[in-house]
Amino acid sequence: MEHKINSLKGAVSAALAALTALWGWFGWLIVAWAVCMGMDVLTGMAAGAKRGDWSSAAAREGLWHKAGCVAAVTISGILDLVVGQILANLPTVELPFSYTVFLCPLVVIWYILTEVGSIVENAGAMGAPLPGWLKQAVAVLRDQVEPK
């Protein structure tokens, strides 16, 4: 099951990254990711407070995790710039399109999907009723992705 979820997440990320590059959605994608990160932090803190186990150490650990995600997105953006420069300066190759971004949207969409799963998990911890299939998908995602 976890292989299917990761494969689906990868396929959705790739398709949306291609559309992002094609249609120029990259700025909105970054805004969506920032909003999802903020919602994850807020819902995580609220879920911890509801359980009575909120701690500044856990919050700090979550913020370090977010900083790592920002670093990964930054590196993927730099790689996009490098790939763009390489493709633009190949002497004998003329591409039928202009390469702007692809790697960075792929990473950002992956993180958005991860943040959405975490937000849903936090909502359940706060007492929101969740459909059974959604709980199962989030549990499989958490158990398989987080330890790795």
Secondary structure, 3 states (H helix, E strand, C coil): CHHHHHHHHHHHHHHHHHHHHHHCCHHHHHHHHHHHHHHHHHHHHHHHHHHCCCCHHHHHHHHHHHHHHHHHHHHHHHHHHHHHHHHHCCCCCCCCCCCCCCHHHHHHHHHHHHHHHHHHHHHHHCCCCCCHHHHHHHHHHHHHHCCC
